[in-house]
Amino acid sequence: SQQGEEDPQALSIQEGENATMNCSYKTSINNLQWYRQNSGRGLVHLILIRSNEREKHSGRLRVTLDTSKKSSSLLITASRAADTASYFCATKEGSTLGRLYFGRGTQLTVWP
Amino acid sequence: GAGVSQSPSNKVTEKGKDVELRCDPISGHTALYWYRQSLGQGLEFLIYFQGNSAPDKSGLPSDRFSAERTGGSVSTLTIQRTQQEDSAVYLCASSLARGRETQYFGPGTRLLVL
């Protein structure tokens, strides 16, 4: 079963705007990760945030984690048409090894 | 270096036939995962291998699905007596052990069961 659930399911914005995607989960986690999937391709790891961290940055990406609300957000600033893809959050429970639980993803479309 | 590779890229088969999907993980990665992604859906965990430990098979949907990993490297996912609902993209990922949680995904095998 899936644990992470992304919101919204689809997001359409203009180039230069910021895109915010949210993820909610159900159980305690060790870490939460965000992945990106271009149409017809495999997933690419974007960023990992551990359960004891609240915010993390990587280039134009900003991830927050609120363990009390069991939620995370991914912010892409100054979006580009090349950011068009599906974005998935994935959670890891317990130990540092093992399976990830993925949500259904947010389909982001950035119009030039 | 080389990433995770999967073969075939696409597979069309008839209902009732068996199929084998192959995954070559990144060299040195001791953990290997299989996921399934149906159209417009997220990833569904199937099976996880870690070194020489017994695999976590808790995600396999039925006894028609099996997987093995030979020599701690290449893995094969086998689906016997395929059904139309098996149609999906099958993704393989690998990761380093000892706290390296990032999973590196292959491009997937698109399976269509007619």
Backbone of each chain as ProteinMPNN parsed JSONL, in Angstrom:
{"seq_chain_A": "SQQGEEDPQALSIQEGENATMNCSYKTSINNLQWYRQNSGRGLVHLILIRSNEREKHSGRLRVTLDTSKKSSSLLITASRAADTASYFCATKEGSTLGRLYFGRGTQLTVWP", "coords_chain_A": {"N_chain_A": [[0.838, -1.183, 0.0], [0.36, 2.344, -0.497], [2.042, 5.02, 1.134], [2.796, 7.743, 1.121], [1.055, 10.601, 0.012], [0.53, 12.767, -2.573], [-0.22, 16.203, -3.185], [-1.164, 18.964, -5.134], [-2.821, 16.683, -7.492], [-2.32, 17.423, -10.052], [-0.59, 20.171, -11.498], [-0.395, 23.269, -13.016], [1.544, 25.76, -14.354], [3.076, 28.971, -15.205], [6.223, 29.65, -16.765], [8.791, 30.814, -14.638], [7.207, 31.211, -12.453], [6.612, 30.044, -9.069], [6.451, 26.658, -7.932], [4.57, 24.644, -5.829], [4.374, 21.644, -4.135], [2.722, 19.218, -2.184], [3.005, 16.694, 0.348], [1.61, 14.086, 2.158], [1.8, 11.766, 4.855], [1.478, 8.622, 6.692], [2.593, 7.09, 8.831], [5.273, 6.872, 11.302], [8.455, 8.042, 10.246], [11.778, 7.47, 8.911], [13.156, 8.919, 7.013], [12.316, 11.233, 4.36], [11.877, 11.402, 0.908], [12.19, 13.053, -2.23], [11.376, 12.481, -5.582], [11.8, 12.717, -9.119], [10.138, 12.217, -12.209], [10.458, 12.002, -15.532], [8.388, 11.85, -18.436], [7.857, 8.571, -19.405], [10.292, 7.66, -18.482], [12.803, 6.566, -16.063], [12.939, 7.102, -12.461], [14.379, 9.957, -10.848], [16.416, 10.834, -8.21], [15.872, 13.595, -6.104], [16.055, 15.028, -3.591], [16.696, 14.476, -0.122], [15.282, 14.403, 3.069], [15.78, 14.209, 6.489], [14.169, 12.795, 9.406], [14.722, 14.355, 11.598], [15.194, 16.817, 10.609], [14.079, 20.032, 9.436], [14.015, 21.678, 7.247], [15.331, 21.888, 3.959], [17.626, 22.695, 1.371], [18.308, 22.701, -2.127], [19.784, 23.93, -4.739], [17.351, 25.258, -6.817], [15.412, 24.058, -5.382], [13.39, 23.599, -2.522], [12.745, 21.957, 0.407], [10.465, 21.141, 2.936], [9.727, 19.719, 6.141], [7.317, 18.549, 8.315], [6.985, 16.827, 10.998], [5.109, 16.602, 12.988], [2.711, 17.096, 11.777], [2.858, 15.218, 9.902], [3.691, 15.765, 7.232], [5.057, 17.078, 4.163], [6.626, 19.489, 2.033], [7.426, 20.424, -1.296], [9.127, 22.886, -2.899], [9.605, 24.5, -5.899], [11.456, 26.974, -7.177], [11.249, 29.798, -9.413], [10.373, 28.471, -11.852], [10.982, 26.383, -14.756], [10.37, 25.457, -18.188], [11.577, 23.008, -18.557], [11.255, 21.79, -16.129], [8.95, 20.427, -16.179], [7.327, 17.527, -15.315], [6.643, 14.476, -13.479], [6.32, 14.439, -9.979], [7.311, 12.751, -7.137], [6.805, 11.878, -3.74], [8.513, 9.953, -1.315], [8.649, 7.727, 1.352], [10.64, 6.452, 4.004], [10.604, 3.993, 6.419], [11.514, 3.223, 9.811], [14.518, 1.427, 9.959], [17.6, 2.313, 8.216], [17.743, 0.981, 5.87], [16.011, -0.618, 3.166], [12.658, -0.812, 1.797], [10.976, 1.806, -0.044], [8.115, 3.881, 0.35], [5.934, 5.029, -1.963], [4.04, 7.871, -3.154], [1.269, 8.767, -5.326], [2.017, 10.806, -6.921], [2.597, 14.149, -8.274], [1.672, 15.774, -11.148], [3.453, 18.041, -12.82], [3.194, 20.794, -14.922], [4.9, 23.113, -16.775], [4.489, 25.987, -18.453], [5.913, 27.607, -21.277]], "CA_chain_A": [[0.0, 0.0, 0.0], [1.132, 3.57, -0.576], [1.927, 5.823, 2.324], [2.802, 9.142, 0.76], [0.023, 11.066, -0.914], [0.872, 14.103, -3.011], [-1.3, 17.131, -3.463], [-2.295, 18.466, -5.936], [-2.507, 15.622, -8.452], [-1.786, 18.084, -11.242], [-0.311, 21.581, -11.292], [-0.014, 23.891, -14.274], [1.982, 27.126, -14.078], [3.887, 29.625, -16.229], [7.655, 29.771, -16.479], [9.143, 31.898, -13.733], [6.422, 31.095, -11.218], [7.012, 28.993, -8.13], [5.563, 25.496, -7.864], [4.579, 24.01, -4.518], [3.707, 20.347, -4.062], [2.65, 18.743, -0.816], [2.985, 15.251, 0.545], [1.218, 13.67, 3.503], [2.072, 10.357, 5.102], [0.644, 8.134, 7.792], [3.29, 6.516, 9.984], [6.58, 7.469, 11.611], [9.418, 7.822, 9.169], [13.196, 7.728, 9.108], [13.426, 10.036, 6.12], [11.379, 11.445, 3.261], [12.636, 11.739, -0.295], [11.438, 13.498, -3.41], [11.898, 11.995, -6.854], [11.209, 13.287, -10.316], [10.034, 11.251, -13.306], [10.056, 12.517, -16.841], [7.483, 10.922, -19.102], [8.463, 7.415, -20.043], [11.643, 7.386, -17.997], [12.929, 6.166, -14.662], [12.896, 8.161, -11.462], [15.642, 10.573, -10.468], [16.383, 11.342, -6.847], [16.076, 15.041, -6.011], [16.478, 15.52, -2.291], [16.301, 13.656, 1.023], [15.233, 15.139, 4.328], [15.664, 13.243, 7.583], [13.061, 13.082, 10.318], [15.116, 15.385, 12.569], [15.421, 18.065, 9.879], [12.834, 20.743, 9.157], [14.073, 22.336, 5.952], [16.556, 21.588, 3.226], [17.675, 23.38, 0.086], [19.226, 22.196, -3.148], [19.551, 24.749, -5.925], [16.03, 25.909, -6.823], [14.49, 23.225, -4.616], [13.324, 23.781, -1.059], [11.875, 20.946, 0.997], [10.193, 21.262, 4.365], [9.166, 18.529, 6.768], [6.648, 18.772, 9.598], [6.669, 15.478, 11.475], [3.905, 16.631, 13.832], [1.571, 17.037, 10.856], [3.158, 14.159, 8.94], [3.586, 16.341, 5.894], [6.243, 17.674, 3.571], [6.348, 20.25, 0.826], [8.527, 20.651, -2.241], [8.975, 24.156, -3.599], [10.53, 24.754, -7.011], [11.392, 28.407, -7.451], [11.577, 30.256, -10.764], [10.249, 27.241, -12.643], [11.332, 26.382, -16.173], [9.646, 24.444, -18.945], [12.269, 21.73, -18.358], [10.835, 21.204, -14.853], [7.756, 19.631, -16.438], [7.576, 16.125, -14.956], [5.886, 14.028, -12.311], [7.123, 14.511, -8.767], [6.847, 11.776, -6.147], [7.453, 11.779, -2.444], [8.706, 8.573, -0.887], [9.038, 7.678, 2.761], [11.315, 5.255, 4.506], [10.288, 3.784, 7.823], [12.409, 2.387, 10.594], [15.955, 1.414, 9.729], [18.034, 3.08, 7.057], [17.725, 0.159, 4.667], [14.718, -1.202, 2.883], [11.761, -0.293, 0.779], [10.372, 3.127, 0.014], [6.688, 3.953, 0.079], [5.715, 6.144, -2.874], [2.714, 8.368, -3.44], [0.857, 8.699, -6.734], [2.721, 11.847, -7.654], [2.004, 15.388, -8.789], [2.095, 16.064, -12.519], [3.719, 19.475, -12.972], [3.382, 21.298, -16.289], [5.363, 24.494, -16.791], [4.296, 26.524, -19.808], [6.9, 28.655, -21.614]], "C_chain_A": [[0.878, 1.239, 0.0], [0.97, 4.343, 0.712], [1.864, 7.289, 1.959], [1.676, 9.472, -0.2], [0.33, 12.501, -1.274], [-0.384, 14.915, -3.319], [-0.678, 18.402, -4.043], [-1.87, 17.308, -6.839], [-1.888, 16.207, -9.703], [-1.651, 19.567, -10.954], [0.204, 22.161, -12.597], [0.33, 25.348, -14.009], [2.776, 27.674, -15.257], [5.348, 29.632, -15.789], [7.904, 30.974, -15.586], [8.358, 31.864, -12.434], [7.013, 30.009, -10.335], [5.978, 27.875, -8.136], [5.701, 24.868, -6.486], [3.761, 22.725, -4.556], [3.782, 19.842, -2.633], [2.558, 17.228, -0.767], [2.556, 14.974, 1.985], [1.474, 12.181, 3.648], [1.427, 9.939, 6.409], [1.417, 7.673, 9.024], [4.604, 7.237, 10.236], [7.594, 7.106, 10.537], [10.848, 8.057, 9.645], [13.629, 8.909, 8.246], [12.357, 10.106, 5.055], [12.188, 11.937, 2.07], [11.677, 12.218, -1.381], [12.172, 13.011, -4.652], [11.146, 12.668, -7.985], [11.2, 12.223, -11.405], [9.579, 11.987, -14.559], [9.258, 11.436, -17.559], [8.258, 9.791, -19.746], [9.858, 7.07, -19.566], [11.636, 6.941, -16.54], [12.915, 7.367, -13.74], [14.293, 8.665, -11.144], [15.487, 11.166, -9.077], [16.696, 12.831, -6.822], [16.688, 15.448, -4.678], [15.944, 14.588, -1.209], [16.311, 14.53, 2.259], [14.98, 14.128, 5.438], [14.604, 13.712, 8.58], [13.417, 14.15, 11.35], [15.455, 16.721, 11.908], [14.081, 18.712, 9.555], [12.817, 21.365, 7.77], [15.394, 21.992, 5.301], [16.474, 22.254, 1.865], [18.635, 22.655, -0.848], [18.933, 22.967, -4.424], [18.221, 25.483, -5.844], [14.99, 25.126, -6.031], [14.566, 23.558, -3.135], [12.31, 22.768, -0.54], [11.699, 21.256, 2.471], [9.568, 19.973, 4.859], [8.577, 18.914, 8.109], [6.201, 17.408, 10.113], [5.435, 15.467, 12.368], [2.644, 16.542, 12.972], [1.738, 15.911, 9.84], [2.988, 14.685, 7.509], [4.905, 16.958, 5.464], [5.813, 18.496, 2.375], [7.618, 20.392, 0.008], [8.214, 21.932, -2.99], [10.036, 24.239, -4.683], [10.397, 26.231, -7.349], [11.789, 28.689, -8.899], [11.526, 29.094, -11.755], [10.569, 27.483, -14.122], [10.52, 25.317, -16.882], [10.259, 23.059, -18.742], [11.924, 21.066, -17.025], [9.573, 20.368, -15.018], [8.06, 18.156, -16.247], [6.573, 15.73, -13.878], [6.821, 14.009, -11.117], [6.483, 13.605, -7.713], [7.552, 11.984, -4.821], [7.508, 10.306, -2.061], [9.201, 8.583, 0.549], [9.719, 6.367, 3.073], [11.043, 5.158, 5.999], [11.42, 3.063, 8.527], [13.871, 2.533, 10.256], [16.305, 2.122, 8.437], [18.032, 2.267, 5.772], [16.314, -0.328, 4.41], [13.877, -0.397, 1.924], [11.362, 1.141, 1.034], [8.888, 3.004, -0.281], [6.429, 5.216, -0.744], [4.252, 6.569, -2.916], [2.422, 8.254, -4.92], [1.446, 9.824, -7.568], [1.89, 13.061, -8.011], [2.559, 15.613, -10.187], [2.214, 17.574, -12.662], [3.922, 19.796, -14.448], [3.754, 22.76, -16.196], [5.305, 24.978, -18.23], [5.303, 27.627, -20.09], [6.223, 29.985, -21.85]], "O_chain_A": [[2.022, 1.188, 0.451], [-0.1, 4.333, 1.32], [0.983, 8.009, 2.427], [1.384, 8.705, -1.117], [0.388, 13.366, -0.4], [-1.44, 14.381, -3.66], [0.292, 18.89, -3.463], [-0.683, 16.995, -6.933], [-1.041, 15.583, -10.342], [-2.481, 20.154, -10.26], [1.122, 21.617, -13.211], [-0.502, 26.095, -13.494], [3.108, 26.942, -16.19], [5.657, 29.621, -14.597], [7.293, 32.028, -15.765], [8.791, 32.423, -11.427], [7.799, 29.174, -10.781], [4.785, 28.115, -8.322], [6.81, 24.592, -6.028], [2.599, 22.727, -4.961], [4.794, 20.021, -1.955], [2.098, 16.577, -1.705], [3.09, 15.57, 2.92], [1.376, 11.427, 2.68], [0.896, 10.769, 7.148], [0.945, 7.847, 10.148], [4.997, 8.113, 9.465], [7.583, 6.0, 9.997], [11.091, 8.743, 10.638], [14.371, 9.783, 8.693], [11.586, 9.165, 4.865], [13.071, 12.783, 2.209], [10.51, 11.827, -1.427], [13.394, 13.109, -4.765], [10.013, 13.124, -7.825], [12.132, 11.427, -11.515], [8.47, 12.517, -14.628], [9.443, 10.246, -17.307], [9.187, 10.011, -20.524], [10.54, 6.26, -20.194], [10.599, 6.943, -15.877], [12.882, 8.512, -14.193], [15.264, 7.909, -11.167], [14.542, 11.907, -8.806], [17.662, 13.28, -7.439], [17.713, 16.129, -4.637], [14.879, 13.989, -1.359], [17.241, 15.308, 2.472], [14.078, 13.296, 5.34], [14.205, 14.877, 8.586], [12.527, 14.784, 11.917], [15.942, 17.641, 12.564], [13.07, 18.025, 9.415], [11.754, 21.561, 7.181], [16.421, 21.826, 5.96], [15.398, 22.366, 1.278], [19.634, 22.077, -0.42], [17.95, 22.69, -5.111], [17.987, 26.246, -4.907], [13.815, 25.495, -6.013], [15.641, 23.768, -2.574], [11.166, 22.729, -0.991], [12.657, 21.59, 3.169], [8.956, 19.23, 4.092], [9.245, 19.527, 8.941], [5.158, 16.897, 9.706], [4.778, 14.434, 12.497], [1.634, 15.979, 13.395], [0.856, 15.68, 9.013], [2.247, 14.124, 6.701], [5.75, 17.311, 6.288], [4.77, 18.241, 1.774], [8.725, 20.47, 0.541], [7.171, 22.052, -3.633], [11.225, 24.067, -4.415], [9.329, 26.68, -7.765], [12.545, 27.942, -9.519], [12.519, 28.78, -12.412], [10.449, 28.589, -14.649], [10.033, 24.379, -16.251], [9.548, 22.054, -18.754], [12.264, 19.902, -16.811], [9.169, 19.672, -14.086], [8.928, 17.596, -16.916], [5.766, 16.543, -13.429], [7.98, 13.609, -11.231], [5.285, 13.685, -7.439], [8.756, 12.237, -4.783], [6.645, 9.518, -2.447], [10.078, 9.37, 0.906], [9.419, 5.324, 2.492], [11.229, 6.12, 6.744], [12.203, 2.363, 7.886], [14.408, 3.641, 10.264], [15.426, 2.488, 7.657], [18.292, 2.807, 4.697], [15.511, -0.438, 5.337], [14.336, 0.573, 1.322], [11.402, 1.629, 2.163], [8.457, 2.147, -1.053], [6.673, 6.331, -0.282], [3.346, 5.754, -2.74], [3.224, 7.714, -5.682], [1.375, 9.789, -8.797], [0.661, 13.015, -8.047], [3.774, 15.638, -10.384], [1.218, 18.296, -12.631], [4.717, 19.154, -15.134], [3.023, 23.56, -15.612], [5.984, 24.447, -19.108], [5.529, 28.491, -19.243], [6.893, 30.975, -22.143]]}, "seq_chain_B": "GAGVSQSPSNKVTEKGKDVELRCDPISGHTALYWYRQSLGQGLEFLIYFQGNSAPDKSGLPSDRFSAERTGGSVSTLTIQRTQQEDSAVYLCASSLARGRETQYFGPGTRLLVL", "coords_chain_B": {"N_chain_B": [[29.902, 6.827, -14.008], [28.318, 3.76, -15.16], [24.773, 3.542, -15.028], [21.804, 2.101, -13.542], [20.632, -0.565, -15.422], [18.063, -1.933, -17.497], [16.401, -4.671, -19.038], [14.098, -6.345, -21.256], [13.494, -3.14, -22.944], [10.911, -2.786, -23.725], [8.136, -5.007, -23.698], [5.937, -7.126, -25.214], [3.444, -9.412, -24.722], [1.509, -12.432, -24.819], [-1.467, -13.218, -23.078], [-1.121, -15.543, -20.463], [1.381, -16.44, -21.09], [4.833, -16.761, -19.973], [7.088, -14.325, -18.625], [10.34, -12.803, -18.472], [12.137, -10.39, -16.778], [14.929, -8.272, -16.706], [17.47, -6.916, -14.563], [20.252, -4.887, -14.188], [22.162, -3.816, -11.684], [23.824, -0.859, -10.303], [27.3, -1.155, -10.159], [28.639, -2.54, -7.247], [26.576, -1.797, -5.609], [24.681, -3.025, -3.009], [22.055, -3.333, -2.392], [18.94, -4.035, -3.91], [15.984, -3.286, -5.657], [12.659, -3.985, -6.739], [9.976, -2.431, -8.379], [6.581, -1.702, -9.328], [4.741, 0.139, -11.697], [1.715, 1.244, -12.507], [-0.327, 2.696, -15.108], [-0.425, 6.137, -14.693], [-0.199, 5.94, -11.976], [1.36, 5.685, -8.695], [4.427, 4.223, -7.453], [4.543, 0.801, -6.85], [5.74, -1.287, -4.441], [7.558, -4.283, -4.903], [9.644, -6.314, -4.389], [12.642, -6.754, -2.431], [16.114, -6.961, -2.265], [18.915, -7.498, -0.218], [22.184, -7.718, 0.009], [23.371, -10.821, 1.106], [21.203, -11.536, 2.521], [17.925, -12.893, 3.288], [15.455, -12.189, 0.864], [13.054, -9.476, 0.943], [9.934, -10.213, 0.292], [7.463, -9.174, 0.486], [5.86, -7.528, -1.102], [5.119, -8.804, -3.422], [2.531, -9.507, -5.659], [1.225, -11.914, -6.198], [1.579, -15.55, -6.314], [2.477, -15.964, -8.817], [4.463, -14.301, -9.369], [7.952, -13.981, -9.126], [11.344, -13.537, -8.053], [14.854, -13.411, -8.481], [18.247, -13.038, -7.446], [21.288, -13.25, -8.692], [24.521, -14.085, -7.629], [24.726, -11.767, -6.178], [24.373, -9.598, -7.833], [23.122, -9.149, -10.791], [19.596, -9.172, -11.337], [16.593, -11.022, -11.832], [13.25, -10.723, -12.643], [10.466, -12.699, -12.688], [7.44, -13.378, -14.258], [4.867, -15.531, -14.211], [2.462, -17.152, -16.301], [1.11, -14.832, -17.402], [-1.195, -12.13, -16.863], [-3.678, -9.761, -18.026], [-3.858, -7.651, -16.246], [-1.321, -7.467, -15.326], [0.018, -5.758, -16.899], [2.151, -3.058, -17.038], [4.684, -0.661, -16.005], [7.751, -1.887, -15.09], [9.998, -1.231, -12.667], [13.373, -1.081, -11.672], [15.623, -0.588, -9.0], [18.671, 0.421, -7.356], [20.81, 0.599, -4.485], [23.435, 1.798, -2.349], [24.517, 0.11, 0.572], [24.495, 0.431, 4.145], [23.356, 2.892, 5.218], [23.115, 4.559, 2.99], [20.638, 5.919, 1.574], [19.576, 6.797, -0.845], [17.965, 5.835, -3.781], [18.729, 4.526, -6.93], [17.352, 4.586, -10.021], [16.504, 2.419, -12.756], [15.594, 2.631, -16.292], [13.282, 1.247, -16.658], [11.024, -1.436, -17.615], [8.569, -1.755, -19.999], [5.718, -3.488, -19.87], [3.321, -5.159, -21.726], [0.459, -6.954, -21.723], [-1.398, -8.852, -23.794]], "CA_chain_B": [[29.851, 5.413, -14.331], [27.069, 3.258, -15.697], [23.659, 3.516, -14.097], [21.033, 0.866, -13.518], [20.079, -0.88, -16.74], [17.007, -2.938, -17.497], [16.061, -5.197, -20.36], [14.039, -5.45, -22.412], [12.851, -1.851, -22.696], [9.485, -3.028, -23.941], [7.799, -6.411, -23.888], [4.533, -7.417, -25.488], [3.265, -10.852, -24.607], [0.125, -12.894, -24.809], [-1.98, -13.718, -21.794], [-0.806, -16.934, -20.188], [2.809, -16.695, -21.307], [5.753, -16.337, -18.921], [8.057, -13.312, -19.042], [11.474, -12.545, -17.589], [12.646, -9.031, -16.851], [16.28, -8.288, -16.159], [17.979, -5.673, -13.999], [21.677, -4.819, -13.849], [22.312, -2.661, -10.78], [25.107, -0.172, -10.313], [28.333, -1.999, -9.575], [28.95, -2.246, -5.853], [25.357, -1.589, -4.829], [24.275, -4.305, -2.441], [20.596, -3.376, -2.269], [18.239, -3.993, -5.196], [14.542, -3.199, -5.451], [11.741, -4.007, -7.881], [8.705, -1.74, -8.199], [5.693, -1.736, -10.478], [4.024, 1.39, -11.841], [0.627, 1.192, -13.466], [-0.534, 3.97, -15.784], [-0.936, 7.226, -13.873], [-0.142, 5.604, -10.556], [2.663, 5.719, -8.051], [5.194, 2.99, -7.503], [4.139, -0.268, -5.936], [6.891, -2.121, -4.084], [7.407, -5.717, -5.17], [10.6, -7.155, -3.688], [13.88, -6.065, -2.056], [17.257, -7.805, -1.96], [20.007, -6.824, 0.474], [23.333, -8.601, 0.19], [23.075, -12.25, 1.157], [20.049, -11.761, 3.39], [16.701, -13.34, 2.628], [14.768, -11.026, 0.295], [11.735, -9.049, 1.425], [9.025, -10.496, -0.808], [6.13, -8.831, 0.972], [5.087, -6.788, -2.074], [4.743, -9.587, -4.603], [1.065, -9.563, -5.64], [0.699, -13.291, -6.243], [2.657, -16.535, -6.456], [2.94, -15.991, -10.2], [5.619, -13.41, -9.414], [9.121, -14.4, -8.372], [12.554, -12.829, -8.442], [16.087, -13.905, -7.919], [19.415, -12.197, -7.667], [22.404, -14.19, -8.768], [25.846, -13.549, -7.351], [24.642, -10.45, -5.565], [24.401, -8.526, -8.813], [21.982, -9.131, -11.703], [18.346, -9.736, -10.829], [15.569, -11.362, -12.817], [11.868, -10.805, -12.168], [9.718, -13.594, -13.554], [5.99, -13.407, -14.105], [4.346, -16.725, -14.869], [1.035, -17.138, -16.708], [0.773, -13.409, -17.331], [-2.579, -11.67, -16.999], [-3.74, -8.398, -18.559], [-3.63, -6.69, -15.166], [0.12, -7.368, -15.079], [0.548, -4.702, -17.767], [2.654, -1.945, -16.224], [6.124, -0.447, -16.128], [8.463, -2.524, -13.987], [11.191, -0.433, -12.403], [14.379, -1.633, -10.787], [16.48, 0.425, -8.394], [19.697, -0.118, -6.475], [21.394, 1.573, -3.572], [24.497, 1.345, -1.475], [24.041, -0.236, 1.907], [25.075, 1.186, 5.237], [22.856, 4.237, 5.393], [22.972, 5.339, 1.758], [19.248, 5.616, 1.267], [19.163, 7.189, -2.187], [17.799, 4.739, -4.723], [19.012, 4.899, -8.312], [16.405, 3.811, -10.812], [16.685, 2.139, -14.168], [14.571, 3.234, -17.144], [12.056, 0.473, -16.613], [10.551, -2.309, -18.702], [7.138, -1.587, -20.214], [5.133, -4.786, -20.183], [1.941, -5.137, -22.204], [-0.081, -8.302, -21.852], [-2.581, -8.786, -24.663]], "C_chain_B": [[28.47, 5.0, -14.812], [26.006, 3.249, -14.616], [23.007, 2.159, -14.092], [20.473, 0.629, -14.921], [19.042, -1.987, -16.622], [16.761, -3.407, -18.931], [14.955, -6.232, -20.242], [13.431, -4.098, -22.039], [11.342, -1.99, -22.772], [9.267, -4.51, -24.179], [6.303, -6.53, -24.09], [4.389, -8.922, -25.47], [1.785, -11.188, -24.618], [-0.243, -13.402, -23.419], [-1.65, -15.2, -21.651], [0.662, -17.287, -20.388], [3.627, -16.226, -20.103], [6.683, -15.267, -19.482], [9.162, -13.187, -17.993], [11.99, -11.137, -17.843], [13.978, -8.99, -16.112], [16.68, -6.906, -15.641], [19.46, -5.83, -13.686], [21.889, -3.603, -12.951], [23.655, -1.98, -10.966], [26.123, -1.043, -9.588], [28.64, -1.562, -8.148], [27.728, -1.98, -4.987], [24.859, -2.937, -4.322], [22.763, -4.436, -2.312], [19.957, -3.221, -3.648], [16.749, -4.105, -4.958], [13.818, -3.35, -6.794], [10.452, -3.309, -7.466], [7.883, -1.917, -9.463], [4.921, -0.434, -10.499], [2.97, 1.22, -12.924], [0.378, 2.599, -13.984], [-1.128, 5.006, -14.834], [-0.886, 6.991, -12.382], [1.262, 5.792, -9.993], [3.344, 4.379, -8.161], [4.733, 2.027, -6.427], [5.345, -1.167, -5.681], [6.595, -3.592, -4.349], [8.338, -6.544, -4.284], [11.906, -6.395, -3.478], [14.935, -7.089, -1.694], [18.309, -6.955, -1.257], [21.106, -7.845, 0.746], [22.931, -10.059, 0.125], [21.873, -12.573, 2.039], [18.863, -12.269, 2.589], [15.952, -12.121, 2.097], [13.446, -10.736, 0.991], [10.767, -9.177, 0.254], [7.608, -9.999, -0.525], [5.263, -8.107, -0.049], [4.651, -7.587, -3.29], [3.236, -9.841, -4.575], [0.484, -10.964, -5.692], [1.869, -14.247, -6.424], [3.093, -16.701, -7.908], [4.208, -15.14, -10.362], [6.746, -13.994, -8.569], [10.322, -13.609, -8.866], [13.74, -13.501, -7.797], [17.2, -12.933, -8.243], [20.633, -13.096, -7.576], [23.713, -13.473, -8.487], [25.834, -12.161, -6.768], [24.637, -9.308, -6.543], [23.113, -8.516, -9.627], [20.757, -9.767, -11.064], [17.395, -9.993, -11.986], [14.22, -11.443, -12.111], [11.091, -11.646, -13.167], [8.239, -13.519, -13.224], [5.478, -14.599, -14.908], [2.873, -16.53, -15.214], [0.492, -15.714, -16.641], [-0.719, -13.148, -17.564], [-2.566, -10.227, -17.5], [-3.466, -7.362, -17.473], [-2.156, -6.592, -14.77], [0.755, -6.276, -15.931], [0.91, -3.482, -16.924], [4.099, -1.688, -16.628], [6.778, -1.051, -14.887], [9.816, -1.83, -13.832], [12.094, -1.142, -11.403], [15.205, -0.479, -10.228], [17.546, -0.265, -7.561], [20.22, 0.996, -5.582], [22.552, 0.937, -2.823], [23.896, 0.977, -0.131], [24.636, 0.753, 2.909], [24.668, 2.646, 5.232], [22.76, 5.079, 4.147], [21.586, 5.077, 1.203], [18.835, 5.954, -0.147], [19.088, 5.978, -3.099], [17.981, 5.276, -6.144], [18.194, 3.971, -9.2], [16.895, 3.566, -12.236], [15.538, 2.743, -14.961], [13.258, 2.457, -17.18], [11.849, -0.431, -17.82], [9.045, -2.129, -18.797], [6.562, -2.903, -20.688], [3.682, -4.6, -20.592], [1.498, -6.572, -22.424], [-1.381, -8.218, -22.638], [-3.581, -9.882, -24.359]], "O_chain_B": [[27.555, 5.822, -14.859], [26.288, 2.985, -13.447], [23.576, 1.18, -14.576], [19.903, 1.536, -15.527], [19.136, -2.86, -15.759], [16.895, -2.647, -19.891], [14.875, -6.932, -19.233], [12.91, -3.935, -20.936], [10.601, -1.394, -21.99], [10.101, -5.186, -24.781], [5.507, -6.098, -23.256], [5.142, -9.628, -26.141], [0.93, -10.319, -24.445], [0.591, -13.945, -22.695], [-1.861, -15.999, -22.563], [1.128, -18.32, -19.907], [3.171, -15.398, -19.315], [7.027, -15.291, -20.663], [8.952, -13.428, -16.804], [12.244, -10.75, -18.983], [14.139, -9.585, -15.046], [16.29, -5.876, -16.193], [19.872, -6.774, -13.012], [21.803, -2.469, -13.424], [24.516, -2.468, -11.698], [25.834, -1.6, -8.529], [28.868, -0.383, -7.875], [27.833, -1.943, -3.761], [24.643, -3.868, -5.098], [22.25, -5.542, -2.14], [20.377, -2.386, -4.449], [16.3, -4.921, -4.153], [14.301, -2.904, -7.835], [9.909, -3.541, -6.386], [8.411, -2.237, -10.528], [4.49, 0.053, -9.454], [3.29, 1.07, -14.103], [0.815, 3.578, -13.379], [-2.188, 4.792, -14.245], [-1.464, 7.754, -11.608], [2.219, 6.027, -10.731], [2.884, 3.497, -8.886], [4.559, 2.39, -5.263], [5.903, -1.741, -6.617], [5.504, -4.078, -4.05], [7.874, -7.382, -3.511], [12.239, -5.499, -4.253], [14.677, -7.992, -0.898], [18.562, -5.819, -1.658], [20.967, -8.718, 1.602], [22.235, -10.483, -0.798], [21.563, -13.741, 2.277], [18.801, -12.101, 1.371], [15.825, -11.122, 2.804], [12.808, -11.628, 1.55], [10.774, -8.354, -0.662], [6.665, -10.369, -1.226], [4.043, -8.067, 0.111], [3.883, -7.085, -4.11], [2.714, -10.337, -3.577], [-0.652, -11.173, -5.266], [3.002, -13.825, -6.656], [3.986, -17.497, -8.197], [4.924, -15.249, -11.357], [6.527, -14.443, -7.444], [10.308, -13.074, -9.974], [13.643, -14.081, -6.715], [17.113, -12.128, -9.17], [20.958, -13.629, -6.515], [23.983, -12.401, -9.029], [26.832, -11.445, -6.852], [24.867, -8.162, -6.156], [22.116, -7.936, -9.198], [20.857, -10.763, -10.347], [17.395, -9.274, -12.986], [14.07, -12.143, -11.11], [11.064, -11.337, -14.358], [7.84, -13.588, -12.062], [5.638, -14.66, -16.127], [2.139, -15.834, -14.512], [-0.462, -15.432, -15.917], [-1.391, -13.835, -18.334], [-1.544, -9.548, -17.403], [-2.9, -6.305, -17.754], [-1.783, -5.733, -13.972], [1.908, -5.908, -15.707], [0.077, -2.946, -16.192], [4.665, -2.388, -17.468], [6.384, -0.745, -13.761], [10.653, -1.843, -14.734], [11.631, -1.723, -10.422], [15.454, 0.502, -10.929], [17.359, -1.396, -7.111], [20.085, 2.18, -5.891], [22.639, -0.283, -2.683], [22.85, 1.507, 0.245], [25.205, 1.778, 2.534], [25.518, 3.537, 5.24], [22.351, 6.237, 4.236], [21.382, 4.125, 0.45], [17.821, 5.439, -0.618], [20.03, 5.19, -3.181], [17.459, 6.332, -6.502], [18.322, 2.748, -9.142], [17.596, 4.387, -12.829], [14.61, 3.307, -14.38], [12.247, 2.954, -17.674], [12.418, -0.219, -18.891], [8.324, -2.32, -17.818], [6.881, -3.375, -21.779], [2.907, -3.955, -19.885], [2.092, -7.307, -23.212], [-2.345, -7.59, -22.2], [-4.626, -9.96, -25.004]]}, "name": "protein", "num_of_chains": 2, "seq": "SQQGEEDPQALSIQEGENATMNCSYKTSINNLQWYRQNSGRGLVHLILIRSNEREKHSGRLRVTLDTSKKSSSLLITASRAADTASYFCATKEGSTLGRLYFGRGTQLTVWPGAGVSQSPSNKVTEKGKDVELRCDPISGHTALYWYRQSLGQGLEFLIYFQGNSAPDKSGLPSDRFSAERTGGSVSTLTIQRTQQEDSAVYLCASSLARGRETQYFGPGTRLLVL"}
